[in-house]
Amino acid sequence: MRSRQFNYRSTLIIIFLLLGLASILWRLIDLSVINRHFLLEQSDARILRTIDMPAHRGMVMDRVNSVLALSTPVYSVWIDPREFHPTAAQLRVLSRLLQMPVDTIRTRSRLHKGFVYLKRQNPPDVMAVIKKLDINGLHFQKEYQRFYPEGEVMAQVLGITNVDDRGQEGVELAYNQWLSGLVGKRQVLKDRLGNVISELALLKQPQEGRDLTLSIDHRIQYIAYRALKEQVQKYHAVMGSVVVLNPNTGEIIAMANQPSYNPNNRTLRMNADVRRNRALTDAYEPGSSMKPFTIAVALESGKYTPDSVVNTHPGYMRVGGFDIKDDFHDNGIINLQKILEVSSNIGAAKILLSLEPNSLWNLLKRFGFGEPSDSGFPGESGGKLIEHPVWYQSDIATLAYGYGISVTTLQLAQAYAVLANLGVRNPTTFLKMNKAPAGKRVLSEKVAREVNLMLENVVSAGTGRRAKVDGYSVAGKTGTAYLAGPGGYDKKKYISDFAGFAPAVHPQLVIAVLIREPQGKHFGAEVAAPVFSTVMAESLRILNVSPDKMTQERQNFS
């Protein structure tokens, strides 16, 4: 009886063992054969990762190969909240290094996510110290951050990039596709804490961004910025801008604005007004700096010559219910040259009223007013050049001396570049040119030369005396205008400007200066012309342009 019971139990045990062995064998077959592909995919999904390899953004350089913008390596700190459990001491050190409140770190560590940024774009030295804390669940991601060696001097021209090193404004945005590289990808093996333990494969090689060479000269840019800043501060002005052009190529050599900001200070909340490149985005009524174009259209009409005279007596006139007057006194009967020298509103108005109503509008359109330039700069304004269905006398008269039209500082510089280039308009560009482009003639050479000679006399004997540059002939024109407001023109707020070129005979540079709402003095001759003189004098010296005119002292010595 006992023997049978023993055999029965033994048989049951053997059967259970065989069933267990069969189950194990079946499970092995299931894992290694039947579901092998599925299980391998699940395993890879947990330990294999495809991660991005950041591409280096191209540098921005000026025309003499000085670096204006470059990307430097930085590290973003991120955590996996499921694994992130620092000690109190580690948390305090991490808070100090990242300059983040402890409570903020704790709040982010409670998020139900596998990836949470603590702080992006930390310098390599900070990353090295944090790494030594050896905190589980804390990781680093290599990125790039833009650095601008010229700081506030070039801020509005270059613009900025965002935290992902993509252009947001200025040149950085305009040429973002050119500067940006293509992100690479690599396959890695990670442990359960997210640490990379092995590099498996390079899936896609990162493609570096391309470098960009601008037409800007950082030396002249600094000169323009410094001179403008000093004058804006001196007269407590609201803002100012300067544009320096090469009239022979259309290249923008400098473009400065005030106020400015430091693009390297990413912690500062920057006002959008400060970031704006006002030389391109802000349009204004320029005033008398438009009178040379009135004279040009008069000469072009054939009804006037440089010796033609206009009676400006008694120094004021009424047109269409509006009073027009000259600033200082009755200039009497004067020729076209004298109209520019003394900046006679009466003379300019009478000339234009004697011509076809839309004649000046047509000329200004050819010169580039009323539309954005060819610079390609994001957000550039085209100003306003209104073609009236019916030209009233008051519209014609005020347009003659720079009202009823709004222009940017760049447009004003571009128009004077046409005069400097003897009637040929070149497209403006921020890129360095290897040769002069094929320009378009918009004014006869004869008329351009006649106007330029008059503008030279404006500087030597007229309202533009403060724009003189020792040793060089200079041609240019002052401008002053009231600022328009909701209730009309504010007789206490002014725009002061000056535009001109040098040397007058073979111009190498055109400079336009605008200063808005100066306090104390307000005439363009007093406020804007001295900036032109300073910038032009130092720029010609830097470019090694030979003086074309003996100074008065040398003439006396001879």
Secondary structure, DSSP 8 states (H G I E B T S, - for coil): -HHHHHHHHHHHHHHHHHHHHHHHHHHHHIIIIISHHHHHHHHHHHHEEEEEE------EE-TT--EEEEEEEEEEEEE-TTT----HHHHHHHHHHHT--HHHHHHHHTSS-S-EEEEEEE-HHHHHHHHHT--TTEEEEEEEEEE-TTGGGSHHHH--B-TTS-B-SHHHHHTHHHH--B-EEEEEEE-TTS-EEEEEEEEE--B----EEBS--HHHHHHHHHHHHHHHHHTT-SEEEEEEE-TTT-BEEEEEEES---TT-TTS---HHHHS-HHHH--B--GGGGHHHHHHHHHHHTS--TT-EEE-TTSEEEETTEEEE-SSS---EEEHHHHHHHT-HHHHHHHHHTS-TTHHHHHHHHHTTTS--SS--TT----EE---SS--HHHHHHHHTT-SEEB-HHHHHHHHHHHHTTTEE---BSB--SS----EE-S-HHHHHHHHHHHHHHHHHSTTGGG-BTTB--EEEEEEEEEEETTEEEEEEEEEEEEEEESSSS--EEEEEEEES-SS---HHHHTHHHHHHHHHHHHHHTT----S--HHHHHH-
